[in-house]
Every structure is written in C-alpha cells, then in structure tokens.
Amino acid sequence: MPKTLEDVPAFLDDQWIATFATVDNKNKPHAVPIRFTFDDGKLHIQSDRQSVKVRNINLNPHAAVAVHDMRDEAVIIQGKAQLTRSREEFMRLTQAHIDKYNRLYNIARNTRGVEYIKLDAQGRDAMGIPLFDYRVRCIIEVTPEKILFW
C-alpha cells in the first residue's frame, strides 16, 4: 500500500488497469478503463488518435486517473493531459508499455521471459492494433497536479 508519495510509482508499476476520466465539450464526463505506465512522475496511456479521450483532452486538458487493487488500496491522480509530441518519445513509451505488461503477464503466469504481447509482421498486436504506428496511435501524458493515495 502506498504510505508515502515515494511509494506511489512502485504501486502503479504493479497495477494492470486504471480508469481514465475526461470531460467533453458539454462538460459531460467520459471514463474508460485503460492500461498505463508511470514514468518520470507522469502517467502515460497508449491510445488511438481518433478516440473520445483524445478528442476530449484536445478540448479540455483536465483529467483524472483512478488506480486501485483488490485490497482497497488506491491512487487518484488529477492533472493535465496532452499528447506527447515527439515520435521518439512515442516509440520509447510504447515499448515501455509493452515491457510493463509482458512483465506483469510473466509474474501472473509464473513464467519468465515470455513475450505475451507479440506483434505480427505488420506490427499489429493480437487485436490487430498497430501499436507503433505514430499516424494511428498516440501517447497521452498526464502530468499530476494532485495525487491522493490510501
């Protein structure tokens, strides 16, 4: 359980799913489950460029992320979201995303070094998503303004 702000990154690194909340142009909330990474004090989400969450943060950058586990421990992040600008950063953060979830799958399945997220010859994952296609995909970066934890 995160007892201090310094414990938050390790907690987030071990969690699979979070809820990402944005607001549309009519101030209606939009909350979706996401996979994420937490790097250098910022939360990162890999997304389709045409998604509702991307459209919403382009209109209003205020966002919230809720991460919790089965022991009722949680981290809530409120902050500003934006798309990363550089292709190199997109590539690095996409690989970090794949690495995190391969690590978590290996822990959960008691395996070692197995690549559970595999890309086909066209660079698509098992669901057909071209994870490294910068024209189609993007990284949403949430810079925390407030972090709550318990």
C-alpha positions as CSV (number, residue, x, y, z in Angstrom):
1,M,0.0,0.0,0.0
2,P,1.4,3.4,-0.8
3,K,2.0,5.1,2.5
4,T,4.0,8.0,1.2
5,L,4.2,9.8,-2.2
6,E,7.5,8.0,-2.8
7,D,5.6,4.6,-2.7
8,V,3.2,5.7,-5.5
9,P,5.5,4.8,-8.5
10,A,6.1,1.2,-7.3
11,F,2.4,0.7,-6.6
12,L,1.4,2.0,-10.1
13,D,4.1,-0.2,-11.7
14,D,2.4,-3.3,-10.3
15,Q,-1.2,-2.4,-11.4
16,W,-2.8,-3.6,-14.6
17,I,-5.8,-1.3,-15.2
18,A,-6.9,2.2,-14.3
19,T,-9.9,4.4,-15.0
20,F,-9.2,7.5,-17.1
21,A,-11.7,10.3,-16.9
22,T,-12.0,13.3,-19.3
23,V,-14.7,15.8,-20.0
24,D,-16.3,16.6,-23.3
25,N,-17.3,20.0,-24.8
26,K,-20.7,19.8,-23.0
27,N,-18.9,19.1,-19.6
28,K,-20.1,15.5,-19.6
29,P,-17.7,13.0,-18.1
30,H,-16.2,10.2,-20.1
31,A,-14.5,7.4,-18.1
32,V,-12.8,4.4,-19.7
33,P,-10.6,1.5,-18.5
34,I,-7.0,1.9,-19.6
35,R,-3.6,0.3,-19.4
36,F,-0.9,2.6,-18.5
37,T,2.7,3.2,-17.4
38,F,4.1,5.7,-14.9
39,D,7.5,7.2,-15.9
40,D,9.4,10.2,-14.6
41,G,6.5,11.4,-12.5
42,K,3.9,11.2,-15.3
43,L,1.3,8.7,-16.3
44,H,1.2,7.5,-19.9
45,I,-1.6,5.9,-21.9
46,Q,-1.3,4.4,-25.4
47,S,-4.4,5.3,-27.5
48,D,-5.9,5.6,-30.9
49,R,-5.6,9.2,-32.2
50,Q,-9.4,9.2,-33.0
51,S,-10.6,8.1,-29.6
52,V,-13.1,10.0,-27.5
53,K,-10.5,10.5,-24.8
54,V,-8.0,12.2,-27.2
55,R,-10.8,14.4,-28.6
56,N,-11.7,15.4,-25.1
57,I,-8.2,16.3,-23.9
58,N,-7.7,18.4,-27.0
59,L,-10.8,20.4,-25.9
60,N,-10.1,20.3,-22.2
61,P,-6.8,19.1,-20.8
62,H,-8.1,18.4,-17.2
63,A,-8.2,14.7,-16.5
64,A,-8.3,12.2,-13.7
65,V,-6.9,8.7,-13.3
66,A,-8.0,6.2,-10.6
67,V,-5.9,3.1,-10.0
68,H,-6.9,0.5,-7.3
69,D,-6.2,-3.0,-6.4
70,M,-8.2,-5.8,-4.8
71,R,-7.0,-4.8,-1.3
72,D,-8.8,-1.4,-1.5
73,E,-5.6,0.4,-2.0
74,A,-5.8,3.3,-4.5
75,V,-4.0,6.2,-6.2
76,I,-6.0,9.0,-7.7
77,I,-4.2,11.4,-10.0
78,Q,-5.7,14.7,-11.1
79,G,-3.8,16.7,-13.7
80,K,-3.5,17.9,-17.2
81,A,-3.3,15.6,-20.2
82,Q,-1.6,16.2,-23.5
83,L,-0.3,14.2,-26.4
84,T,3.4,13.6,-26.5
85,R,4.9,15.5,-29.4
86,S,8.0,13.5,-30.5
87,R,7.9,10.3,-32.5
88,E,11.0,9.1,-30.5
89,E,9.1,9.6,-27.2
90,F,6.1,7.8,-28.6
91,M,8.3,4.9,-29.6
92,R,10.1,4.7,-26.2
93,L,6.8,5.0,-24.2
94,T,5.1,2.4,-26.4
95,Q,7.9,-0.1,-25.8
96,A,7.8,0.7,-22.0
97,H,4.1,-0.1,-22.1
98,I,4.7,-3.5,-23.8
99,D,7.6,-4.2,-21.4
100,K,5.4,-3.5,-18.4
101,Y,2.6,-5.8,-19.4
102,N,4.9,-8.6,-20.6
103,R,6.5,-8.4,-17.1
104,L,3.1,-8.5,-15.4
105,Y,1.9,-11.4,-17.5
106,N,5.0,-13.3,-16.6
107,I,4.5,-12.7,-12.9
108,A,0.8,-13.7,-13.1
109,R,1.5,-16.8,-15.1
110,N,4.7,-17.8,-13.2
111,T,6.7,-17.7,-16.3
112,R,10.0,-16.0,-17.2
113,G,10.9,-14.1,-20.4
114,V,7.7,-14.9,-22.3
115,E,6.5,-12.2,-24.7
116,Y,2.8,-12.2,-24.2
117,I,2.3,-9.1,-26.3
118,K,3.6,-10.1,-29.7
119,L,3.4,-8.1,-32.9
120,D,2.9,-9.7,-36.3
121,A,4.9,-8.8,-39.4
122,Q,2.8,-5.7,-39.9
123,G,3.5,-4.5,-36.3
124,R,0.0,-5.3,-35.0
125,D,-0.9,-6.9,-31.7
126,A,-3.3,-9.8,-31.2
127,M,-6.3,-7.5,-31.5
128,G,-4.9,-6.0,-34.8
129,I,-3.8,-2.7,-33.3
130,P,-0.7,-1.2,-34.9
131,L,0.9,-0.2,-31.6
132,F,4.0,1.5,-33.1
133,D,2.1,3.4,-35.9
134,Y,2.6,7.0,-35.0
135,R,0.0,8.1,-37.6
136,V,-2.7,6.0,-35.9
137,R,-1.7,5.7,-32.3
138,C,-0.5,8.3,-29.7
139,I,0.6,8.6,-26.1
140,I,-1.4,10.6,-23.7
141,E,0.7,12.1,-21.0
142,V,-0.9,13.1,-17.7
143,T,1.1,15.5,-15.6
144,P,-0.1,15.2,-12.0
145,E,-1.3,18.4,-10.2
146,K,-2.7,16.4,-7.2
147,I,-2.1,12.8,-6.1
148,L,-4.2,11.1,-3.5
149,F,-3.5,7.6,-2.1
150,W,-4.6,5.2,0.5
